[in-house]
Amino acid sequence: MTSNAPVAVVTGASRGAGRGIAIGLGSHGCIVYVTGRSERAGESTMPGTIYETAKAVTDAGGKGIAVRVDHADDEQVRALFEQVRRERGRVDILVNNAAAVHDELTAPGNFWEKPLTLGDIIDVGLRSSYVASYFAAPMLTAQRRGLVVFTSGSGAVHYVFGPAYGAQKAGQDKMAADMAVDFKDFSVAAVSLWMGAVLTDRLKAVISSDPGKFSALLDTCETPEFIGHVIWALFKDPELMKKNGQTLIAAEEAVKYGIKDVGGRQPPSYRETHKIEPHIQYPNIIR
């Protein structure tokens, strides 16, 4: 890793997809700011802390920097990017992944029969992506090069876990499309990336809870690090700006870039497994 290594910020990286994305970027030599709230084991029902992820990034060949950030607090997010500016002077990749996911999300029942806190994903998950992008934008646009990724999924276009989850995913797609309009003249790309079934500790727990119902996911799932490799390939693509504003399917981008998952697996696209695709954004612009 060199002093001019790309600088990435991955939000919500204590565990899950964010952790894997951070490690994947680290394996390509990136300096990765790892954000999240978990500093000690046991603070969440799922394992993982920002310090464990930062160490894993460094072990992978990059430099991991853990920063405790509650993404519900705008001032903490502002302070994060002030730290990045002070220490590195720039940010090259922002991955908006932080989301308030509660254990009850996958429980059976209608939305009104579950805790109201499931709506938190619209705050930390959608609004938080706007706030992080807001504070990162001055650095990105000043260097006239960069990538902002919104992690999303097929719940944007069909029912998954209820309306709050779906609204968050659809919002990520739309936010990427609209930010792309403002970023275009600065050669900064904003994309939304549909991840597949990501083999996180949470998904493993879901599969274990009902193997008969969920074990088939093991044949199509993606490792969290796989997403990080796709994001790196996007960042390095000299024609990245042609994808500005699009919602991309990670599995399809992997095929284009020759990326395979662990064991040489090629995760399938939602077009193949679900017969669905992202919504198309029309080019009309009203300012």
C-alpha positions, 0 to 999 in steps of 0.5 A: 500500500502506498501513500497515494492509495485510494481512500474509501469510507464504508458506512455500517461496516462493523459486520455484514455486507459493510464488513465484507466490502471494507475487507474487499477494498482493503485487499486492493490496497485501499485506505478504508475508514470503517464506521459503525457503532459497535466497539465491543463484542456483545453490543449487538445481537450479531458479532462484529466491531469496527475495530475487528473490521479495521484489523481485517482490512489491514490484514487483507493488505490495506489500511483500516481505520475504525471511527465510531459513528452513529449515523443517526447523528449528523454532527458525528457524520460531519466530524467523520468527513472532517477527520478524513479531510484532515488526515487524507485530504480526499475521499475516492470511494464512499459506500453508503451501507449503514442501515438500522436493521432490527432482528424482528425484520424477518419475523412473520407478520404484517408491518403493524404487527411488528415493532415500529422501530423497523421504520428506523431503516428509513432514517439510518439506511436512507436519510443517512446515505444522503447525509454522508454523501452531503459531507463527502461531496465537497471532497469528491467534486474538488478532485473531480473523480470519485465513486459513491455507491448505495448498497441496495437490493431487489426489495426496491421493486418487489415485496421483501420483509415489509414496506419500510425495508422496500422503501429504503431500497427503492430510495437508495436507487432513486437517490443514486439516480438523482445525485448522479445529475448533480455529480455529472459535471464533476466526473463523480459517479453515483450508482446503486448496487443490488446485492444478492443474498449476502452470506452474512452472520444474520443470513446464516442465522436465518438459514439455520432457523429453517433450513428446509425453507432457506437452505437453497439460498446457499446455492446462490448467495454472495460472500460480503467480500465479493461485493467489495471486489465489484465496487473496486472494479467499478472504481477502476473502470475508465468508462465508469461515468457511463454507468453514472446514475444507474442501478446495477446488479452486482452479479452482472457487473461481476461477469463483465469484470471477470470476478468470481466468488469464493471457490470460483462460483458465479452468483446468478443475477436477479434477472435469472433467479427472480425475472426482475430488473431495476426500474429505469430512470427517465432522462428528464431533468427539472431544476 
